[in-house]
Amino acid sequence: MKKTFFTAVFALLFGLLLSLAPLAAQAQCSMCKSQVEAARQERDDYDVAGLNKGIIYIMTVPYILMGAVGYFWYRRTHPKKATA
């Protein structure tokens, strides 16, 4: 009974968290959009390639860190088999 209750509460909180995620993502996108629009008003030949590269750089760092943690966790929990 308790396990079912905690699972239901966890699922409810997780669903609530996921439903709020688009709000944060939309806010970030509007901030980037406003920066690009402001820069384009100052100069007509503004190149957004630097902004796109920055977004990709920021996006890849967490994946590299998660991959490194996962690799070291796997190596620690699955020791090498001794060869005879």
Helices and strands as residue ranges (DSSP letters): H 2-42, H 49-77
